[in-house]
Amino acid sequence: MYMKIRADINLGANLKKVRLSCGLTQDKVSSQLQLLGLDYSRSFYSRFESGERNIPISVIVGLTKVFNCDYNTLFDGLDSQQDN
């Protein structure tokens, strides 16, 4: 039986903020992820930003490379979401 894990913190807003600060489109991000061996389309990546899909760890690792940032940048401010 398949059980979907529900995300308790939404990383999507941070992804969008970092992506825009890098001047990248969702299409460019998905292309860069594909070059790293992570086969995600633009529409699938958009679901990460909207919070519709859980983000695999491999994608988080890949996004630090695409955005040229550290993990703290991707997770900035998320600890305050746990209090809500």
MODELLER restraints for C-alpha pairs under 7 A, 6 or more apart:
rsr = mdl.restraints
at = mdl.atoms
rsr.add(forms.Gaussian(group=physical.xy_distance, feature=features.Distance(at['CA:7:A'], at['CA:54:A']), mean=6.20, stdev=0.5))
rsr.add(forms.Gaussian(group=physical.xy_distance, feature=features.Distance(at['CA:9:A'], at['CA:81:A']), mean=6.50, stdev=0.5))
rsr.add(forms.Gaussian(group=physical.xy_distance, feature=features.Distance(at['CA:9:A'], at['CA:82:A']), mean=6.98, stdev=0.5))
rsr.add(forms.Gaussian(group=physical.xy_distance, feature=features.Distance(at['CA:10:A'], at['CA:51:A']), mean=5.80, stdev=0.5))
rsr.add(forms.Gaussian(group=physical.xy_distance, feature=features.Distance(at['CA:12:A'], at['CA:48:A']), mean=5.72, stdev=0.5))
rsr.add(forms.Gaussian(group=physical.xy_distance, feature=features.Distance(at['CA:12:A'], at['CA:49:A']), mean=3.63, stdev=0.5))
rsr.add(forms.Gaussian(group=physical.xy_distance, feature=features.Distance(at['CA:12:A'], at['CA:50:A']), mean=5.59, stdev=0.5))
rsr.add(forms.Gaussian(group=physical.xy_distance, feature=features.Distance(at['CA:12:A'], at['CA:51:A']), mean=5.49, stdev=0.5))
rsr.add(forms.Gaussian(group=physical.xy_distance, feature=features.Distance(at['CA:13:A'], at['CA:49:A']), mean=6.14, stdev=0.5))
rsr.add(forms.Gaussian(group=physical.xy_distance, feature=features.Distance(at['CA:14:A'], at['CA:74:A']), mean=5.92, stdev=0.5))
rsr.add(forms.Gaussian(group=physical.xy_distance, feature=features.Distance(at['CA:15:A'], at['CA:49:A']), mean=6.09, stdev=0.5))
rsr.add(forms.Gaussian(group=physical.xy_distance, feature=features.Distance(at['CA:15:A'], at['CA:74:A']), mean=6.46, stdev=0.5))
rsr.add(forms.Gaussian(group=physical.xy_distance, feature=features.Distance(at['CA:16:A'], at['CA:49:A']), mean=6.10, stdev=0.5))
rsr.add(forms.Gaussian(group=physical.xy_distance, feature=features.Distance(at['CA:19:A'], at['CA:67:A']), mean=6.84, stdev=0.5))
rsr.add(forms.Gaussian(group=physical.xy_distance, feature=features.Distance(at['CA:22:A'], at['CA:67:A']), mean=6.59, stdev=0.5))
rsr.add(forms.Gaussian(group=physical.xy_distance, feature=features.Distance(at['CA:26:A'], at['CA:42:A']), mean=5.69, stdev=0.5))
rsr.add(forms.Gaussian(group=physical.xy_distance, feature=features.Distance(at['CA:26:A'], at['CA:45:A']), mean=6.98, stdev=0.5))
rsr.add(forms.Gaussian(group=physical.xy_distance, feature=features.Distance(at['CA:26:A'], at['CA:46:A']), mean=6.80, stdev=0.5))
rsr.add(forms.Gaussian(group=physical.xy_distance, feature=features.Distance(at['CA:27:A'], at['CA:42:A']), mean=4.94, stdev=0.5))
rsr.add(forms.Gaussian(group=physical.xy_distance, feature=features.Distance(at['CA:29:A'], at['CA:66:A']), mean=6.89, stdev=0.5))
rsr.add(forms.Gaussian(group=physical.xy_distance, feature=features.Distance(at['CA:30:A'], at['CA:40:A']), mean=5.86, stdev=0.5))
rsr.add(forms.Gaussian(group=physical.xy_distance, feature=features.Distance(at['CA:30:A'], at['CA:41:A']), mean=5.70, stdev=0.5))
rsr.add(forms.Gaussian(group=physical.xy_distance, feature=features.Distance(at['CA:30:A'], at['CA:42:A']), mean=5.36, stdev=0.5))
rsr.add(forms.Gaussian(group=physical.xy_distance, feature=features.Distance(at['CA:30:A'], at['CA:45:A']), mean=6.47, stdev=0.5))
rsr.add(forms.Gaussian(group=physical.xy_distance, feature=features.Distance(at['CA:32:A'], at['CA:66:A']), mean=6.31, stdev=0.5))
rsr.add(forms.Gaussian(group=physical.xy_distance, feature=features.Distance(at['CA:33:A'], at['CA:39:A']), mean=6.82, stdev=0.5))
rsr.add(forms.Gaussian(group=physical.xy_distance, feature=features.Distance(at['CA:33:A'], at['CA:62:A']), mean=6.30, stdev=0.5))
rsr.add(forms.Gaussian(group=physical.xy_distance, feature=features.Distance(at['CA:34:A'], at['CA:40:A']), mean=6.55, stdev=0.5))
rsr.add(forms.Gaussian(group=physical.xy_distance, feature=features.Distance(at['CA:36:A'], at['CA:62:A']), mean=6.94, stdev=0.5))
rsr.add(forms.Gaussian(group=physical.xy_distance, feature=features.Distance(at['CA:47:A'], at['CA:53:A']), mean=5.44, stdev=0.5))
rsr.add(forms.Gaussian(group=physical.xy_distance, feature=features.Distance(at['CA:48:A'], at['CA:54:A']), mean=6.52, stdev=0.5))
rsr.add(forms.Gaussian(group=physical.xy_distance, feature=features.Distance(at['CA:48:A'], at['CA:55:A']), mean=6.11, stdev=0.5))
rsr.add(forms.Gaussian(group=physical.xy_distance, feature=features.Distance(at['CA:64:A'], at['CA:70:A']), mean=5.79, stdev=0.5))
rsr.add(forms.Gaussian(group=physical.xy_distance, feature=features.Distance(at['CA:64:A'], at['CA:71:A']), mean=6.56, stdev=0.5))
